[in-house]
Amino acid sequence: MQYTTEQIMKYLKDYHIYKGKVEIGVATESICQDVERLEKAISVLDEISYGIIADKYIDKLPAEKIARKYGYHRNGILYKSKCIIKNLAQIMCD
């Protein structure tokens, strides 16, 4: 299955909502599969990429705080996030 970066972003931005629907059994089968694939893809990221995605989308930390944590400039974190999302889309398609 092909995933676009826009689809990945949608799932990441509303991760808690989708995950909640899956956990209480009200999500469609396709959403359940997509959330499972996303979680598996995130789990194989390197430590820094995993941390950036978790901090930004799961913990909802501001970009400035994430940048300080990983030694990047704010714009560097935004660029790195886009690269990681492209990588996630590729992993999820495999």
C-alpha positions in Angstrom: 0.0 0.0 0.0 1.2 3.5 -0.8 1.3 6.2 1.8 1.8 9.9 1.1 3.5 12.3 3.4 0.2 14.1 3.8 -1.4 10.9 5.1 1.4 10.2 7.5 1.2 13.8 8.8 -2.6 13.4 9.3 -2.1 10.3 11.4 0.8 11.9 13.4 -1.0 15.1 14.1 -4.1 13.3 15.4 -2.3 10.2 16.7 -4.0 10.2 20.1 -7.4 10.4 18.5 -6.7 7.6 16.0 -5.0 5.4 18.7 -8.0 6.0 21.1 -10.4 4.9 18.4 -8.4 1.8 17.8 -8.2 1.0 21.5 -11.9 1.3 22.1 -12.8 -0.6 19.0 -14.6 2.1 17.0 -11.9 2.6 14.2 -12.4 1.1 10.8 -10.2 -1.8 9.8 -8.2 0.4 7.5 -7.5 2.9 10.3 -6.5 0.0 12.6 -4.0 -1.3 9.9 -2.7 2.2 9.2 -2.0 2.9 12.9 -0.3 -0.4 13.3 1.9 0.2 10.3 2.7 3.7 11.5 3.7 2.4 15.0 5.9 -0.4 13.4 7.5 2.1 11.1 8.3 4.5 14.0 9.7 1.7 16.0 12.5 1.0 13.4 13.7 4.6 13.3 17.0 5.5 14.7 17.0 6.9 18.2 17.2 10.6 17.3 14.5 10.3 14.6 12.2 8.4 16.9 12.7 11.0 19.6 12.0 13.9 17.3 8.7 12.3 16.1 7.7 11.2 19.5 8.4 14.7 21.0 6.7 16.6 18.2 3.6 14.5 17.5 3.0 12.3 20.5 4.2 14.5 23.3 3.3 17.7 21.4 6.4 19.6 22.5 7.2 22.9 20.7 9.8 22.9 18.0 12.1 25.2 19.9 12.3 22.8 22.9 12.9 19.8 20.6 15.6 21.8 18.8 17.4 22.5 22.1 17.1 18.9 23.2 18.7 17.5 20.0 21.1 20.4 19.3 19.3 21.7 16.2 18.0 25.1 15.2 14.2 25.3 15.1 14.2 25.3 11.3 16.5 22.3 11.3 14.0 20.4 13.4 11.2 21.3 11.0 13.3 20.1 8.0 14.4 17.0 9.8 10.8 16.2 10.7 9.8 16.4 7.0 12.7 14.0 6.1 11.7 11.6 8.8 8.1 11.6 7.6 9.2 10.8 4.0 11.2 8.0 5.5 8.2 6.7 7.4 6.1 6.7 4.2 8.8 4.6 2.5 9.0 2.2 5.5 5.2 1.8 5.6 5.0 0.9 1.9 7.5 -2.0 2.4 
